[in-house]
Every structure is written in structure tokens, then in C-alpha cells.
């Protein structure tokens, strides 16, 4: 288990953020998270029916190539974060329960996740309207790479997206502890062409 609270004080609103492997018991919680209308809008996401959702996550859990972690506040599951290959590049994605937005949890969780996922470059797609998620990615060392239009969802709708890239590694302080979120080494030597 990766833990944030012991690494460094990241601000008064950031609670004790932990990452651990996703378990089958987490899936009903994730299912409820994706039903929240504001979260669906921000992520440009169409919710799945229970059977489809369970089948999707069962496939994710059985794929050892996908890194999947539950995000916890103390012992409570508040979201998930994943790294997967899509179109030949490594992508990251995350989902935080709306009740926990605005507390630095996504930034802390992504910072911890980037310590675990050392492969670079990493990419993230974020709906242009999702300013909060865009800011989280930028704080964690992702930089603007381009723009895209999403694959049409079940309703045939596409969404304009920013594509961000992280090529740097997290920086560590003199004591070997991860530095504050957003303090990432950057390099333009790694390029990825779609």
C-alpha cells in the first residue's frame, strides 16, 4: 500500500490518502461513483448499467497489463486510478467520488501513483470543460501535448479534449522523500507520435 500522509504535509485540506490494489469488493462503490450526474458531465462519461459495469471491471481486474489502484481516505474507498495501454501509448485515468472533490485528493493520489508507474511518457485525455482535472494533471507534471475529439459514446456524442503528456520523473528531496506535487523533472527528449 502506498500512503501519502507520511510523505510530507501537502496542505490543510489534503487528508490521509492511500493507494492499494483494486478488489472485487470495491466495484459496487465504483459503480455508485459513476452514477453521479455532475461527475458524468465533467468526465464526458456515459454511465454503464450494472451488468456492463461489472463485466468491464472484471475484464480490467483480469488484465495484468493494467495497473489499477483504489484511492482511499483512511479505510474508505473514494475513487480509483488506472494506467493502461491505448493506441500504443500508456494512458492514465482516475475517478474521485464527487463528495471528495476540491480537497487535494486527486492530486495526492496521482502523485503517489506516478511514483509507482515509472514508465514514461504517460498520456491523459481530459474533457476541455473539466478544469479541475486539467489542473490536477498539470500540478502532477503533465504538460499540454495537443487536442483531440473523443471516440463517440453510446449516444453518439463526441467531446473536445486536451491531451496531456508526462515525460518527467518525480523529484525527491535531500532525504529521499517525494517532493511536493507539481515538482517533476521535465524533458522534451521523449516524444510520442500517435
KAHUGI-V431338 format. One record per backbone hydrogen bond with DSSP energy under -1.0 kcal/mol. NH is the residue of the N-H (numbers start at 1). CO is the residue of the C=O. E is the energy in kcal/mol with one decimal. If there is no record, write none. Layout:
NH;CO;E, NH;CO;E
This chain:
2;19;-1.9, 4;17;-2.9, 7;4;-1.6, 14;11;-1.0, 17;15;-1.1, 18;72;-2.6, 19;2;-2.8, 20;70;-1.6, 22;68;-1.1, 26;23;-1.6, 27;24;-1.2, 30;26;-2.3, 31;27;-2.8, 32;28;-1.8, 33;29;-2.0, 34;30;-2.0, 35;32;-1.3, 36;33;-1.4, 40;36;-2.3, 41;37;-2.4, 42;38;-2.5, 43;39;-2.4, 45;40;-2.5, 53;49;-3.1, 54;50;-2.7, 55;51;-2.3, 56;52;-2.4, 57;53;-2.6, 58;54;-2.3, 59;55;-1.9, 60;56;-1.9, 61;57;-2.9, 62;58;-1.5, 63;60;-1.2, 66;63;-1.3, 67;83;-2.3, 69;81;-2.7, 70;20;-3.6, 71;79;-2.9, 72;18;-2.9, 73;76;-2.4, 74;16;-1.8, 76;73;-2.5, 78;71;-3.2, 79;71;-1.0, 80;95;-2.0, 81;69;-2.4, 82;93;-3.0, 83;67;-2.2, 84;91;-2.3, 86;89;-2.8, 89;86;-1.6, 91;84;-3.6, 92;123;-2.2, 93;82;-2.0, 95;80;-2.4, 97;78;-3.2, 100;97;-2.6, 101;98;-1.8, 108;104;-2.4, 109;105;-3.0, 110;106;-2.8, 111;107;-2.3, 112;108;-2.3, 113;109;-2.6, 114;110;-2.4, 117;113;-2.8, 118;116;-1.0, 122;166;-2.1, 123;90;-2.3, 124;164;-2.0, 126;162;-2.3, 128;160;-2.3, 130;127;-2.3, 131;129;-1.6, 134;130;-2.1, 135;131;-2.4, 136;132;-2.0, 137;133;-2.4, 138;134;-2.2, 139;135;-2.5, 140;136;-1.4, 141;138;-1.6, 142;137;-2.5, 143;165;-3.1, 145;163;-3.2, 146;163;-1.8, 148;161;-2.2, 150;159;-2.9, 153;157;-2.5, 156;153;-2.2, 161;148;-3.1, 162;126;-2.9, 163;146;-2.9, 164;124;-3.0, 165;143;-2.9, 166;122;-2.8, 171;183;-1.6, 173;177;-3.2, 176;173;-2.2, 179;171;-2.8, 183;180;-1.9, 184;182;-1.3, 185;169;-2.5
